[in-house]
Amino acid sequence: MAGPTTAERGERQQGSSGPPLVRRLLGRRLRKIVVSAILLLLLGAGSVWVLYGSHWLRVDHVSVSGTRVLTPAEVRAAAAVPVGDPMASIDTDAVEARLRRKLARIDTVDVVRAWPHGIGLKVVERTPVLLVRNGGDFVEVDDEGVRFATVPQAVRGVPLLELSVSRTGPGAAGLRRFGTGRLVREAVRVAGDLPSAVADDTRTVRVRSFDAISLELGGGRTVTWGSGEDGRAKARTLTALMKAAPGARHFDVSVPTAPVSAGS
């Protein structure tokens, strides 16, 4: 009886050794996947525990920088950062919102995590450009027209804003049209456009209407500015006019192409 052919022996070998080899390879791959998944799960759980459950990454101090009028203690109290809580759980947006709501003097604030244990509060305070008298106190107004603080004494070097708008006659229409807030912003706009030498010497910015803004300088000198429009041109014209007529007492740049100086 003839033995099996070469082809038959090959088929037998495939039938006996092929499938077990495939099963072994699949088993190894499955074990690797399972082990990798377990390691990832343990790593994730460990990271969560380190961030939220351990005592390694918790807030133990709050630092404050950038204050000028406010004190660091005032800022820390308003921020109400929960010392002792996990660093990762601190809601920096909520801290910023509390500071801006409680301390109107703050213009911007950056709340940062200073790992591993600190929270940093980088504050920029509003700077007054005008003052509004309120009884015996003074309200500070910043360069956006925001009234942000009341102080008992006038801030040195900051002009006083006087709103002398009539509620009857021609001025009443302008008041109804623009409102007090817009008039304050126009005064702020004028103050921002003043040449530095004039700004330092300005005592009062007086607003009678939208297009009737004037300045009172030191030494009794006055400037008729007009509206807040063409501020840069008016500033250049005023600088040239003061150089040309240093002894003048009154300057009118409401029409910058046709300035006038008078008095001596």
C-alpha positions in Angstrom: 0.0 0.0 0.0 1.5 3.4 -1.1 2.2 6.0 1.6 0.8 9.5 1.7 2.0 12.0 -0.9 3.9 15.2 -0.1 0.7 17.3 -0.6 -1.2 15.1 1.8 1.5 15.4 4.5 1.5 19.2 4.1 -2.3 19.3 4.5 -2.1 17.2 7.7 0.6 19.5 9.1 -1.5 22.6 8.4 -4.5 21.0 10.0 -2.6 20.0 13.1 -0.2 23.0 13.7 -1.9 26.0 11.9 -4.9 26.7 14.1 -3.1 26.4 17.5 -0.5 28.9 16.3 -3.1 31.4 15.4 -4.8 30.9 18.8 -1.5 31.5 20.6 -0.9 34.7 18.7 -4.4 35.9 19.4 -4.1 35.1 23.0 -0.8 37.0 23.4 -2.3 40.1 21.7 -5.4 39.9 23.9 -3.3 39.7 27.0 -1.3 42.7 25.9 -4.5 44.7 25.3 -5.9 43.7 28.7 -2.6 44.6 30.5 -2.4 47.9 28.7 -6.0 48.8 29.6 -5.4 47.9 33.3 -2.2 50.0 33.4 -4.0 53.0 31.8 -6.9 52.6 34.3 -4.5 52.5 37.2 -2.6 55.5 35.8 -5.8 57.5 35.4 -7.0 56.6 38.9 -3.6 57.5 40.3 -3.6 60.9 38.6 -7.0 61.7 39.8 -6.0 60.8 43.4 -2.8 62.9 43.2 -4.8 65.9 41.9 -7.8 65.7 44.1 -7.3 63.2 46.9 -3.7 63.6 48.0 -2.3 66.4 50.2 0.6 67.1 47.7 -1.2 69.5 45.4 -3.4 71.7 47.6 -3.6 75.5 47.9 -1.6 76.8 50.9 -1.0 80.4 49.9 -2.4 83.2 47.7 0.0 85.8 46.3 -1.1 89.3 45.1 0.8 91.6 42.7 0.2 94.9 40.9 -1.8 96.7 43.6 -1.3 100.5 44.1 -4.3 101.7 46.1 -5.8 98.4 47.2 -3.9 96.3 49.7 -3.1 92.6 49.1 -5.2 91.7 52.1 -8.3 93.4 50.5 -7.7 91.5 47.2 -7.2 88.1 49.0 -10.4 88.7 51.0 -12.5 89.5 47.9 -11.0 86.6 45.9 -12.0 84.1 48.7 -9.8 81.4 47.3 -10.5 78.2 49.4 -7.1 77.5 51.0 -6.6 73.8 51.6 -8.6 72.8 48.5 -7.0 70.8 45.7 -5.3 73.1 43.2 -7.1 71.5 40.3 -10.5 72.2 41.8 -10.0 76.0 41.9 -12.4 77.8 39.5 -10.1 80.6 38.3 -12.9 82.2 36.3 -15.1 82.4 39.4 -12.3 83.9 41.4 -11.8 86.6 38.7 -15.6 87.3 38.6 -15.7 87.8 42.4 -12.8 90.2 42.3 -14.3 92.3 39.6 -17.7 92.3 41.3 -16.5 93.2 44.8 -13.6 95.6 43.9 -14.6 98.1 41.2 -11.1 99.6 41.3 -9.8 96.5 39.6 -9.6 96.9 35.8 -8.2 93.5 34.9 -7.0 90.5 37.0 -5.2 87.3 35.9 -5.8 84.3 38.2 -3.0 81.7 37.7 -2.1 78.4 39.4 1.5 78.5 40.7 2.0 74.8 41.1 2.3 73.0 43.4 0.7 75.0 46.2 0.0 78.6 45.2 -2.6 80.8 43.5 -1.4 84.1 42.0 -3.6 87.2 41.5 -2.1 89.6 39.1 -4.1 92.9 39.4 -4.3 96.0 37.2 -6.1 98.8 38.9 -8.1 101.5 37.2 -6.4 104.9 36.9 -8.4 108.0 37.4 -8.3 110.6 34.6 -11.0 112.9 36.0 -12.7 113.5 39.4 -16.4 114.3 40.0 -17.2 116.2 43.2 -19.8 114.4 45.3 -20.6 116.4 48.4 -17.3 116.5 50.3 -15.9 113.5 48.5 -14.6 112.8 45.0 -15.6 110.1 42.5 -12.8 108.7 40.4 -13.5 108.3 36.7 -11.2 106.2 34.5 -10.3 106.4 30.8 -13.5 104.5 29.8 -15.8 106.9 31.7 -16.3 104.3 34.5 -16.9 105.8 37.9 -15.1 103.2 40.0 -14.3 104.7 43.5 -15.1 107.4 45.9 -12.3 109.0 47.9 -12.3 111.7 50.6 -9.6 113.8 49.0 -8.9 114.9 45.4 -6.2 112.8 43.7 -3.2 115.0 43.0 -2.7 115.9 39.4 -6.2 114.7 38.3 -8.5 117.4 36.9 -12.0 118.0 38.2 -14.9 117.3 35.9 -17.8 119.8 36.1 -21.0 119.0 34.3 -22.7 122.4 33.9 -25.4 121.2 31.5 -28.6 123.1 31.6 -31.8 121.1 31.7 -33.7 124.0 30.1 -33.0 125.9 26.9 -30.6 124.8 24.1 -28.6 122.5 26.4 -31.6 120.4 27.4 -31.9 118.9 23.9 -28.3 117.8 23.9 -28.7 116.3 27.4 -31.7 114.3 26.3 -30.0 113.2 23.1 -26.6 112.1 24.6 -27.3 111.6 28.3 -24.9 112.3 31.2 -22.9 109.1 30.5 -22.0 110.1 27.0 -21.1 113.6 28.1 -18.7 112.2 30.7 -17.1 110.0 28.1 -16.6 113.0 25.9 -14.9 114.8 28.7 -12.7 111.7 29.2 -11.9 111.7 25.5 -10.8 115.4 25.7 -8.6 114.7 28.7 -6.9 111.8 26.9 -6.2 114.0 23.8 -4.5 116.9 25.8 -0.8 117.6 25.2 1.1 116.3 28.2 2.2 119.8 29.3 -1.5 121.0 29.1 -2.8 117.9 30.9 -0.4 118.4 33.8 -1.6 122.0 34.1 -5.4 121.3 33.7 -7.4 122.0 36.8 -11.0 121.6 35.5 -12.7 120.1 32.5 -16.1 121.8 32.2 -18.9 120.4 30.0 -21.8 122.6 29.1 -23.0 120.5 26.2 -21.7 117.9 23.8 -19.9 120.5 21.7 -19.1 123.0 24.4 -16.2 121.6 26.5 -13.6 124.0 28.0 -10.6 123.7 30.2 -9.4 125.8 33.2 -5.6 125.8 33.5 -3.3 127.0 36.3 -2.8 130.7 36.5 -6.4 131.5 35.5 -5.9 130.5 31.8 -8.7 128.9 29.9 -9.1 126.8 26.7 -12.3 126.6 24.6 -12.1 123.1 23.2 -15.5 122.6 21.6 -16.6 118.9 21.1 -14.4 115.9 21.6 -13.9 115.5 17.8 -10.6 116.2 16.1 -8.8 115.9 19.4 -5.3 115.3 18.0 -5.6 118.3 15.6 -6.8 120.5 18.4 -3.9 119.3 20.6 -1.3 120.2 18.0 -2.9 123.5 17.4 -3.1 124.3 21.1 0.6 123.5 21.5 1.6 125.8 18.6 -0.8 128.5 19.8 0.7 128.5 23.3 4.2 128.8 21.9 3.2 131.6 19.6 1.4 133.6 22.4 2.9 132.6 25.7 1.3 135.5 27.5 -2.2 134.8 26.4 -4.9 134.1 28.9 -7.5 132.4 26.7 -7.1 130.0 23.8 -9.8 128.8 21.4 -9.2 125.6 19.4 -12.8 124.6 18.8 -12.1 125.1 15.1 -8.4 123.9 14.9 -7.9 125.4 11.5 -8.8 128.9 12.8 -7.5 129.1 16.4 -7.7 132.2 18.5 -5.7 133.5 21.5 -6.6 136.5 23.6 -5.7 138.4 26.7 -2.3 139.0 28.3 
